Amino acid sequence: MSSSICTGNAATFHEQVNPIVTGVERKGKQVMQVQEVMEETRPIDGRRQRTVDSRARIVSAMLELTHAGHVSVSAELVAERANVGLRTVFRHFNDMDSLYREMSLAIERRLREEIPLGFASSDWREQVAELVRRRTGVFEKIAPYKRAEAAHRHRSKVLAQDIERLNTFLREMLRSVLPSGVARDQLLFESLDMILSFETWERLRRDQDLSPRRAREVLESTVEKLLASADPN
């Protein structure tokens, strides 16, 4: 799977020590002694390194299994894929809900990184069209994780809150692109928000069996028609 959605390798920790200035008075004469301690990089100890590596492998295994189509991943499967013991999995994560939440946060990071980039056009209608292309591209990449997330949201209050927070972010991103007159039209705004949701994308792709390109064209056409007579003022 794409490495950009995984947690990444364990990082080396750096310890920085600022220069120390000490004043020493000798025989009525002030002598300033300056001791500079250069920045040094120290490798973390072996045990901590193994701990960081194990956690990274566990999260990566969870993401890989979910990407492969496992909606309900067991701790045993994660341990086997990560090549760690079952105890190690639960030493890093209290339960599977905690591991699913790690996946949920990875999804959120991906969306926040890729969707709110600057727009090529200054025209708001073209910006909306660009937003549609951007969202559908990201939705296609994260679809397996969103399916697993949706399947487990009823078990975890924290996971449900993560989903709600992400949906709020997507709504506000849409609102920021629309002119004030369009954003104030509640019926129009709610329609756009629904059309540009992951749930709509999922229906087009899975239930209606459309290709990514065709599904995107459906959304583009629908949004264009909704905005055709919209008053931006």
C-alpha positions in Angstrom: 0.0 0.0 0.0 1.0 3.6 -0.3 3.6 4.5 2.3 2.1 8.0 2.6 -0.8 6.7 4.6 1.3 4.5 6.9 2.9 5.8 10.0 6.4 5.6 8.7 9.7 4.3 10.2 10.9 5.1 13.7 12.6 8.4 13.8 16.0 9.2 15.5 15.6 11.4 18.5 17.8 14.5 18.8 18.9 16.1 22.0 19.8 19.7 21.9 21.8 21.5 24.6 21.9 25.3 24.4 25.2 27.1 25.1 25.8 27.7 28.8 27.1 31.0 30.1 28.5 31.2 33.6 30.0 34.2 35.4 32.8 33.7 37.9 34.2 36.5 40.0 37.9 36.2 40.8 40.1 38.8 42.7 37.5 41.6 42.0 37.7 40.9 38.3 34.6 39.6 36.5 35.5 36.7 34.3 33.0 35.3 31.9 33.4 31.7 31.1 31.5 30.5 28.1 31.0 26.8 27.7 29.4 25.8 24.4 27.9 22.4 24.2 27.4 21.5 20.6 24.3 19.8 19.4 24.7 16.1 19.4 22.7 13.3 18.0 22.4 10.2 20.1 20.7 7.0 18.9 17.9 5.9 21.1 18.6 2.9 23.2 17.9 -0.6 21.8 14.8 -1.3 23.9 13.1 2.0 23.0 14.1 1.5 19.3 12.4 -1.9 19.3 9.3 -0.5 21.0 9.0 2.2 18.3 9.6 -0.2 15.5 7.1 -2.7 16.9 4.4 0.0 17.1 5.1 1.1 13.5 4.9 -2.4 12.2 1.6 -3.0 14.0 0.0 0.1 12.6 1.4 -0.7 9.1 0.0 -4.2 9.3 -3.4 -2.9 10.3 -3.4 -0.6 7.3 -2.2 -3.2 4.9 -4.8 -5.7 6.0 -7.6 -3.2 5.7 -6.4 -2.1 2.3 -6.5 -5.7 1.2 -10.2 -5.8 2.0 -10.4 -6.9 5.6 -13.2 -4.9 7.1 -12.9 -6.6 10.5 -9.3 -7.2 11.2 -8.5 -9.4 14.2 -5.6 -8.9 16.6 -4.2 -12.3 15.6 -4.1 -11.2 11.9 -2.3 -8.0 12.8 0.2 -9.8 15.0 0.9 -12.3 12.2 1.4 -9.6 9.5 3.5 -7.5 11.8 5.6 -10.5 12.9 5.1 -9.7 16.6 3.4 -11.6 19.4 -0.2 -11.0 20.3 0.9 -9.6 23.7 3.0 -7.0 21.9 -0.1 -5.8 20.0 -2.0 -5.2 23.2 1.0 -3.8 24.9 0.9 -0.9 22.4 -2.9 -0.8 22.0 -5.4 -1.4 24.8 -7.9 -2.9 22.4 -8.7 -3.2 18.7 -10.8 0.0 18.9 -7.5 1.9 19.7 -5.9 0.4 16.6 -8.9 1.3 14.5 -8.7 4.8 15.8 -5.1 5.0 14.7 -6.3 4.1 11.2 -9.0 6.8 11.5 -6.4 9.4 12.3 -4.3 8.3 9.4 -7.3 8.9 7.1 -7.9 12.3 8.6 -4.2 13.3 8.0 -4.4 12.2 4.4 -7.5 14.3 3.8 -6.2 17.3 5.5 -3.0 17.1 3.6 -4.4 16.7 0.1 -7.7 18.5 -0.1 -7.1 22.0 1.2 -4.4 22.9 -1.3 -4.5 26.2 -3.2 -6.7 26.5 -6.3 -5.5 27.1 -9.8 -8.4 29.3 -10.6 -9.8 32.4 -8.9 -13.3 31.6 -10.2 -15.5 30.0 -7.5 -17.3 27.6 -9.9 -14.0 26.3 -11.2 -12.7 26.0 -7.6 -15.7 23.9 -6.8 -15.0 21.7 -9.8 -11.4 21.4 -8.7 -12.6 20.4 -5.2 -14.8 17.7 -6.7 -11.8 16.2 -8.6 -9.6 16.5 -5.5 -12.1 14.8 -3.1 -12.9 12.0 -5.5 -9.2 11.2 -5.9 -8.7 11.0 -2.2 -11.9 9.1 -1.6 -10.8 6.4 -4.0 -7.5 6.0 -2.2 -9.0 5.8 1.3 -12.1 3.8 0.5 -11.0 0.5 2.1 -10.2 2.3 5.4 -13.5 4.3 5.4 -15.4 1.0 5.0 -13.7 -0.5 8.0 -14.2 2.7 9.9 -17.9 2.8 9.2 -18.3 -0.9 10.2 -16.8 -0.2 13.6 -18.1 3.3 14.5 -21.1 1.9 16.4 -18.6 0.2 18.8 -16.5 3.2 19.6 -17.6 6.6 20.8 -14.2 8.0 20.1 -14.2 6.6 16.5 -17.6 8.1 15.9 -16.3 11.5 17.1 -13.4 11.2 14.7 -15.8 10.6 11.8 -17.9 13.5 12.9 -14.9 15.8 13.1 -13.7 14.9 9.7 -17.2 15.4 8.2 -17.3 18.9 9.8 -13.9 19.6 8.3 -15.1 18.6 4.8 -18.3 20.7 5.2 -16.3 23.8 6.2 -13.9 23.3 3.4 -16.8 23.3 1.0 -18.3 26.4 2.6 -15.0 28.3 2.3 -15.0 27.8 -1.5 -18.7 28.9 -2.0 -19.7 32.5 -2.3 -21.7 33.8 0.7 -25.0 33.8 -1.2 -24.6 30.1 -2.1 -23.3 29.1 1.4 -26.3 30.8 3.0 -28.8 28.8 0.9 -29.2 25.9 3.3 -31.1 23.6 0.9 -28.4 24.1 -1.8 -25.5 23.8 0.7 -26.9 20.6 2.2 -27.4 19.1 -1.2 -23.9 19.9 -2.2 -22.5 18.5 1.0 -24.4 15.2 0.5 -23.4 14.9 -3.2 -19.7 15.4 -2.2 -19.7 13.0 0.7 -17.7 9.8 0.8 -21.1 7.9 1.2 -22.2 9.1 -2.2 -18.9 8.2 -3.7 -19.2 4.7 -2.2 -22.6 4.2 -3.6 -21.5 5.2 -7.1 -18.5 3.0 -7.0 -19.8 -0.1 -5.3 -23.6 -0.2 -5.6 -23.9 1.3 -9.0 -20.6 -0.3 -10.1 -19.3 2.8 -11.9 -15.6 3.3 -12.7 -13.7 6.1 -10.9 -13.8 8.3 -13.9 -17.5 7.7 -14.6 -18.4 8.3 -10.9 -16.5 11.5 -10.9 -18.3 12.7 -14.1 -21.7 12.0 -12.4 -20.7 14.2 -9.4 -19.3 16.9 -11.7 -22.5 17.0 -13.7 -24.7 17.0 -10.6 -22.8 19.8 -9.0 -22.7 21.8 -12.2 -26.5 21.5 -12.5 -27.1 22.4 -8.9 -25.0 25.6 -9.2 -26.3 26.6 -12.7 -28.8 29.1 -11.3 -27.2 29.7 -7.9 -27.0 33.4 -6.8 -23.5 34.1 -5.4 -24.7 37.3 -3.7 
